[in-house]
Amino acid sequence: MTASILHDLTFTLEEPGCYVKQLPKAKSSYQFFLQVKQDVLQGRLPCPVNTAAQLGAYAIQSELGDYDPYKHTAGYVSEYRFVPDQKEELEEAIERIHKTLMGQAPSEAELNYLRTAKSLEMYGVDLHPVYGENKSEYFLGLTPVGVVVYKNKKQVGKYFWPRITKVHFKETQFELRVLGKDVSLCLVLSFLETGSLVYSLITQKTR
């Protein structure tokens, strides 16, 4: 668990807004591409169908290169997975878009994938499962500008770093207070090491 979180933080939290602009090495760019693609596949980075189709086409262009009717027979896209609960309609849309990407090098397709993913609402948000009152499940997200709280994939709270006045953590209990608002966010984190890591990161941001 800890290793997985630290891996995510290396690429997602510390420089979440710099996926595309600050990639000095092709190898680094490719690693970002693989991580974001995995986030989309596993549902950590939700996206609407039209965006999923565009992302899928870039991923196929990176993997297979230009569309070739002799090599890429009907249904070839179905051999790859792009999103959870992938539907045939999405695969057909990906195939249509892939045909329009002729001449695009794999590295260019990967960069375009990242640029498209960057427009998604939850891009760059490092999420941690937490529980509120009545054991309701939430997700606590750390972003470049502050802390966000999601419930049922909808944002229900946003707290900017300069306005966070108190952060308290004990065992798995987590509390956050916000300046100028009668807000005291009390949550329970699933894992002790997760809570410790989140606490450390938030206190660093609010110093």
VOBA-1610 file (N, C-alpha, C; in pm, whole numbers, padded with zeros to 5 digits, always signed):
BEGIN
Met+00083-00121+00000Met+00000+00000+00000Met+00087+00126+00000Thr+00184+00131+00091Thr+00268+00248+00100Thr+00348+00270-00028Ala+00403+00163-00082Ala+00482+00175-00204Ala+00398+00229-00318Ser+00274+00182-00327Ser+00185+00227-00433Ser+00156+00375-00419Ile+00129+00420-00298Ile+00099+00561-00275Ile+00220+00647-00311Leu+00338+00607-00266Leu+00458+00684-00293Leu+00484+00692-00442His+00456+00584-00514His+00474+00586-00659His+00381+00690-00721Asp+00255+00692-00676Asp+00160+00789-00729Asp+00206+00931-00700Leu+00256+00953-00578Leu+00296+01087-00539Leu+00414+01136-00623Thr+00503+01047-00658Thr+00619+01086-00735Thr+00579+01155-00865Phe+00472+01106-00925Phe+00432+01161-01053Phe+00309+01250-01045Thr+00219+01223-00950Thr+00090+01290-00951Thr+00082+01409-00858Leu+00132+01394-00736Leu+00109+01499-00638Leu+00213+01609-00645Glu+00339+01573-00649Glu+00443+01673-00640Glu+00443+01769-00760Glu+00411+01718-00879Glu+00409+01803-00997Glu+00286+01774-01081Pro+00165+01778-01024Pro+00047+01736-01098Pro+00015+01825-01217Gly+00052+01954-01210Gly+00021+02043-01320Gly+00130+02048-01424Cys+00236+01970-01405Cys+00352+01979-01493Cys+00370+01855-01578Tyr+00266+01777-01594Tyr+00276+01655-01673Tyr+00333+01684-01812Val+00284+01792-01873Val+00316+01815-02013Val+00427+01918-02032Lys+00426+02025-01955Lys+00516+02137-01982Lys+00660+02111-01940Gln+00682+02030-01838Gln+00816+02011-01787Gln+00857+01864-01797Leu+00877+01820-01918Leu+00916+01681-01941Leu+01045+01682-02025Pro+01160+01699-01961Pro+01284+01715-02035Pro+01330+01590-02108Lys+01288+01473-02063Lys+01335+01349-02124Lys+01219+01270-02180Ala+01240+01209-02296Ala+01135+01128-02358Ala+01093+01014-02266Lys+01190+00956-02195Lys+01159+00845-02105Lys+01063+00890-01996Ser+01085+01011-01941Ser+00996+01064-01838Ser+00856+01083-01893Ser+00847+01139-02014Ser+00718+01160-02078Ser+00644+01028-02095Tyr+00715+00926-02136Tyr+00652+00795-02158Tyr+00602+00737-02026Gln+00677+00754-01918Gln+00634+00705-01788Gln+00507+00777-01741Phe+00500+00907-01763Phe+00379+00982-01730Phe+00260+00928-01810Phe+00283+00907-01938Phe+00179+00854-02026Phe+00127+00721-01974Leu+00217+00630-01938Leu+00176+00498-01887Leu+00096+00510-01758Gln+00139+00600-01669Gln+00068+00615-01542Gln-00073+00669-01562Val-00084+00776-01643Val-00215+00837-01665Val-00307+00739-01736Lys-00253+00665-01832Lys-00333+00565-01904Lys-00386+00459-01806Gln-00302+00419-01711Gln-00343+00322-01611Gln-00450+00381-01518Asp-00437+00509-01485Asp-00537+00575-01401Asp-00673+00578-01470Val-00673+00604-01600Val-00798+00604-01677Val-00856+00463-01682Leu-00773+00365-01709Leu-00818+00227-01720Leu-00881+00177-01590Gln-00824+00214-01477Gln-00871+00165-01348Gln-00979+00253-01286Gly-01020+00358-01358Gly-01128+00442-01309Gly-01087+00548-01210Arg-00957+00562-01184Arg-00912+00666-01091Arg-00920+00804-01155Leu-00922+00807-01288Leu-00935+00933-01361Leu-01055+00920-01455Pro-01176+00946-01402Pro-01298+00930-01483Pro-01300+01028-01599Cys-01360+00987-01710Cys-01371+01077-01824Cys-01497+01045-01903Pro-01558+01146-01966Pro-01676+01123-02050Pro-01640+01041-02173Val-01742+00987-02238Val-01719+00895-02350Val-01640+00960-02463Asn-01672+01085-02497Asn-01601+01148-02610Asn-01453+01166-02580Thr-01421+01200-02455Thr-01280+01214-02417Thr-01213+01078-02412Ala-01285+00978-02362Ala-01230+00841-02358Ala-01197+00792-02498Ala-01281+00827-02595Ala-01256+00786-02734Ala-01130+00853-02788Gln-01114+00982-02759Gln-00995+01053-02805Gln-00868+00996-02741Leu-00876+00971-02610Leu-00762+00913-02539Leu-00728+00774-02592Gly-00832+00695-02616Gly-00811+00561-02668Gly-00744+00562-02804Ala-00783+00657-02888Ala-00723+00667-03022Ala-00575+00703-03013Tyr-00541+00794-02923Tyr-00399+00830-02906Tyr-00320+00710-02853Ala-00381+00635-02761Ala-00314+00517-02706Ala-00290+00412-02815Ile-00388+00393-02903Ile-00374+00298-03013Ile-00268+00346-03112Gln-00266+00476-03140Gln-00165+00531-03231Gln-00025+00509-03174Ser-00012+00526-03043Ser+00117+00503-02977Ser+00158+00356-02988Glu+00061+00268-02973Glu+00088+00123-02971Glu+00107+00064-03110Leu+00019+00102-03204Leu+00016+00036-03335Leu+00067+00122-03449Gly+00078+00253-03427Gly+00115+00342-03537Gly-00005+00372-03625Asp+00021+00410-03750Asp-00086+00448-03842Asp-00183+00333-03869Tyr-00308+00371-03890Tyr-00410+00271-03927Tyr-00375+00209-04061Asp-00382+00077-04066Asp-00354+00002-04189Asp-00469-00097-04209Pro-00552-00076-04314Pro-00669-00163-04333Pro-00633-00310-04354Tyr-00511-00337-04396Tyr-00470-00476-04417Tyr-00431-00544-04286Lys-00378-00466-04194Lys-00338-00520-04063Lys-00450-00508-03960His-00519-00396-03965His-00617-00365-03861His-00758-00394-03911Thr-00796-00517-03895Thr-00929-00560-03941Thr-01036-00519-03841Ala-01161-00535-03879Ala-01273-00492-03795Ala-01262-00550-03654Gly-01280-00462-03557Gly-01277-00506-03418Gly-01139-00511-03355Tyr-01038-00460-03426Tyr-00901-00468-03372Tyr-00884-00391-03241Val-00964-00287-03223Val-00954-00206-03101Val-00998-00285-02978Ser-01087-00381-02998Ser-01141-00458-02884Ser-01035-00543-02815Glu-00918-00557-02877Glu-00810-00634-02815Glu-00741-00555-02703Tyr-00775-00427-02691Tyr-00712-00340-02592Tyr-00816-00288-02494Arg-00774-00259-02372Arg-00864-00206-02270Arg-00822-00063-02238Phe-00922+00026-02232Phe-00895+00168-02209Phe-00964+00223-02085Val-01086+00177-02060Val-01164+00227-01947Val-01236+00109-01880Pro-01282+00127-01757Pro-01363+00022-01695Pro-01494+00007-01772Asp-01549-00111-01775Asp-01677-00136-01842Asp-01678-00085-01986Gln-01575-00119-02059Gln-01560-00074-02197Gln-01671-00129-02286Lys-01733-00040-02365Lys-01843-00079-02453Lys-01799-00081-02599Glu-01875-00154-02680Glu-01843-00165-02822Glu-01853-00029-02892Glu-01949+00053-02848Glu-01966+00186-02908Glu-01839+00269-02891Leu-01777+00258-02776Leu-01653+00332-02752Leu-01542+00280-02843Glu-01534+00151-02858Glu-01430+00092-02944Glu-01446+00138-03089Glu-01570+00147-03135Glu-01595+00193-03271Glu-01553+00339-03288Ala-01580+00421-03184Ala-01541+00562-03188Ala-01389+00576-03188Ile-01322+00494-03110Ile-01175+00495-03106Ile-01119+00461-03244Glu-01177+00360-03308Glu-01130+00320-03441Glu-01147+00433-03542Arg-01261+00503-03535Arg-01285+00614-03629Arg-01180+00724-03610Ile-01152+00757-03485Ile-01055+00864-03458Ile-00914+00819-03494His-00882+00693-03466His-00749+00641-03499His-00718+00659-03648Lys-00817+00642-03731Lys-00797+00655-03876Lys-00758+00797-03915Thr-00790+00895-03830Thr-00759+01035-03861Thr-00620+01078-03813Leu-00550+00989-03746Leu-00421+01027-03684Leu-00301+00985-03768Met-00321+00965-03896Met-00213+00922-03986Met-00094+01017-03977Gly+00026+00960-03966Gly+00147+01041-03964Gly+00190+01088-03827Gln+00109+01060-03726Gln+00143+01104-03590Gln+00237+01002-03525Ala+00355+01047-03487Ala+00454+00959-03425Ala+00405+00914-03288Pro+00450+00798-03240Pro+00409+00750-03108Pro+00433+00852-02997Ser+00549+00918-02998Ser+00578+01017-02893Ser+00482+01135-02899Glu+00442+01174-03019Glu+00346+01284-03036Glu+00208+01241-02987Ala+00170+01117-03017Ala+00041+01065-02970Ala+00037+01059-02818Glu+00147+01020-02756Glu+00153+01013-02610Glu+00141+01151-02547Leu+00206+01250-02608Leu+00197+01387-02558Leu+00056+01441-02574Asn-00008+01410-02687Asn-00146+01452-02708Asn-00241+01384-02610Tyr-00210+01260-02575Tyr-00288+01189-02473Tyr-00283+01267-02342Leu-00162+01307-02300Leu-00146+01380-02174Leu-00215+01516-02180Arg-00205+01584-02292Arg-00269+01715-02306Arg-00421+01703-02295Thr-00476+01597-02354Thr-00620+01575-02346Thr-00661+01537-02204Ala-00584+01450-02141Ala-00616+01407-02005Ala-00608+01523-01907Lys-00522+01619-01936Lys-00503+01732-01845Lys-00630+01815-01828Ser-00721+01807-01925Ser-00846+01884-01918Ser-00949+01820-01826Leu-00925+01697-01783Leu-01022+01627-01698Leu-01023+01684-01557Glu-01142+01687-01498Glu-01159+01750-01366Glu-01068+01691-01259Met-01050+01561-01260Met-00976+01496-01153Met-00831+01465-01190Tyr-00784+01525-01297Tyr-00644+01508-01337Tyr-00552+01570-01232Gly-00452+01496-01188Gly-00356+01549-01092Gly-00403+01546-00949Val-00521+01488-00923Val-00574+01480-00786Val-00532+01346-00726Asp-00462+01351-00613Asp-00419+01229-00545Asp-00527+01192-00443Leu-00601+01086-00468Leu-00718+01050-00387Leu-00686+00946-00281His-00749+00965-00164His-00737+00869-00054His-00876+00840+00001Pro-00915+00714+00014Pro-01047+00680+00069Pro-01055+00716+00216Val-01167+00781+00256Val-01189+00819+00395Val-01336+00795+00430Tyr-01367+00803+00558Tyr-01505+00783+00604Tyr-01546+00899+00693Gly-01669+00948+00671Gly-01722+01057+00751Gly-01825+01007+00850Glu-01924+01092+00877Glu-02030+01055+00970Glu-02109+00936+00917Asn-02156+00854+01008Asn-02234+00735+00973Asn-02159+00642+00878Lys-02026+00650+00884Lys-01940+00565+00802Lys-01963+00583+00652Ser-02006+00703+00613Ser-02024+00732+00471Ser-01887+00742+00404Glu-01873+00683+00286Glu-01744+00682+00218Glu-01724+00810+00137Tyr-01607+00870+00152Tyr-01566+00987+00077Tyr-01427+00959+00020Phe-01381+01053-00064Phe-01242+01050-00109Phe-01180+01186-00082Leu-01067+01186-00016Leu-00993+01308+00013Leu-00888+01325-00096Gly-00892+01440-00164Gly-00800+01463-00275Gly-00704+01576-00246Leu-00576+01556-00280Leu-00474+01659-00265Leu-00439+01712-00402Thr-00447+01844-00419Thr-00421+01908-00548Thr-00319+02019-00530Pro-00272+02081-00639Pro-00176+02191-00626Pro-00233+02311-00551Val-00365+02329-00551Val-00424+02448-00489Val-00488+02422-00354Gly-00510+02297-00317Gly-00572+02270-00188Gly-00620+02128-00173Val-00716+02112-00081Val-00774+01982-00050Val-00917+01978-00102Val-00954+01872-00169Val-01092+01857-00217Val-01150+01728-00160Val-01282+01728-00144Val-01351+01610-00091Val-01457+01568-00191Tyr-01459+01439-00225Tyr-01555+01385-00319Tyr-01644+01282-00251Lys-01770+01278-00296Lys-01862+01173-00255Lys-01940+01131-00378Asn-01942+01001-00405Asn-02009+00949-00525Asn-01959+01019-00651Lys-01826+01042-00656Lys-01758+01103-00770Lys-01797+01249-00793Lys-01862+01311-00694Lys-01897+01453-00704Lys-01823+01531-00596Gln-01773+01648-00634Gln-01700+01731-00539Gln-01798+01794-00440Val-01775+01772-00311Val-01863+01826-00207Val-01791+01926-00118Gly-01661+01944-00139Gly-01586+02041-00060Gly-01453+02073-00124Lys-01410+02201-00111Lys-01280+02243-00164Lys-01220+02345-00069Tyr-01096+02319-00024Tyr-01032+02402+00077Tyr-00892+02439+00029Phe-00869+02570+00008Phe-00742+02617-00047Phe-00632+02616+00059Trp-00509+02585+00017Trp-00397+02572+00112Trp-00382+02693+00204Pro-00384+02820+00153Pro-00361+02934+00242Pro-00469+02951+00349Arg-00586+02890+00329Arg-00697+02908+00423Arg-00709+02793+00524Ile-00624+02695+00511Ile-00625+02584+00606Ile-00543+02624+00728Thr-00608+02635+00843Thr-00544+02688+00964Thr-00499+02581+01061Lys-00559+02463+01053Lys-00523+02359+01149Lys-00537+02222+01084Val-00438+02140+01108Val-00443+02001+01063Val-00405+01914+01181His-00493+01823+01218His-00467+01736+01333His-00486+01591+01291Phe-00391+01508+01329Phe-00398+01367+01293Phe-00357+01281+01412Lys-00439+01183+01444Lys-00408+01088+01550Lys-00460+00951+01509Glu-00367+00855+01500Glu-00400+00721+01452Glu-00468+00733+01316Thr-00595+00695+01303Thr-00661+00708+01172Thr-00759+00826+01169Gln-00764+00905+01276Gln-00855+01020+01282Gln-00786+01143+01221Phe-00856+01211+01133Phe-00799+01325+01062Phe-00894+01445+01074Glu-00840+01561+01112Glu-00923+01681+01126Glu-00857+01798+01055Leu-00939+01877+00987Leu-00891+01991+00911Leu-00982+02111+00938Arg-00924+02227+00971Arg-01002+02349+00994Arg-00966+02455+00890Val-01067+02536+00851Val-01050+02632+00743Val-01077+02773+00793Leu-00991+02868+00756Leu-01002+03008+00795Leu-01127+03073+00736Gly-01197+03152+00819Gly-01310+03230+00772Gly-01437+03152+00751Lys-01435+03025+00782Lys-01554+02942+00768Lys-01571+02858+00894Asp-01693+02832+00926Asp-01720+02744+01039Asp-01710+02600+00991Val-01589+02564+00951Val-01567+02432+00892Val-01467+02355+00976Ser-01507+02239+01018Ser-01417+02145+01084Ser-01443+02009+01022Leu-01353+01969+00936Leu-01370+01845+00860Leu-01305+01731+00937Cys-01386+01638+00987Cys-01334+01524+01063Cys-01359+01396+00984Leu-01252+01326+00952Leu-01263+01206+00870Leu-01179+01094+00929Val-01212+00972+00889Val-01136+00855+00930Val-01072+00794+00807Leu-00940+00777+00811Leu-00869+00719+00697Leu-00860+00568+00711Ser-00853+00501+00597Ser-00859+00354+00596Ser-00735+00288+00653Phe-00620+00350+00632Phe-00495+00288+00673Phe-00412+00387+00753Leu-00347+00339+00858Leu-00266+00426+00942Leu-00155+00493+00862Glu-00086+00416+00776Glu+00024+00473+00699Glu-00026+00576+00599Thr-00149+00555+00546Thr-00208+00654+00455Thr-00233+00784+00529Gly-00290+00775+00648Gly-00318+00893+00728Gly-00192+00970+00762Ser-00088+00898+00799Ser+00038+00962+00833Ser+00097+01036+00714Leu+00088+00974+00597Leu+00141+01035+00476Leu+00061+01159+00438Val-00072+01150+00440Val-00158+01264+00408Val-00131+01379+00503Tyr-00121+01348+00632Tyr-00094+01452+00733Tyr+00038+01521+00704Ser+00141+01444+00675Ser+00272+01501+00648Ser+00269+01594+00527Leu+00200+01551+00420Leu+00193+01632+00298Leu+00115+01760+00319Ile+00004+01753+00391Ile-00078+01871+00413Ile-00006+01971+00502Thr+00061+01925+00606Thr+00133+02018+00693Thr+00248+02085+00619Gln+00312+02014+00526Gln+00416+02076+00444Gln+00359+02188+00359Lys+00240+02165+00303Lys+00178+02264+00215Lys+00130+02387+00292Thr+00094+02371+00420Thr+00032+02480+00495Thr+00130+02555+00585Arg+00258+02523+00580Arg+00357+02594+00662Arg+00373+02738+00615
//
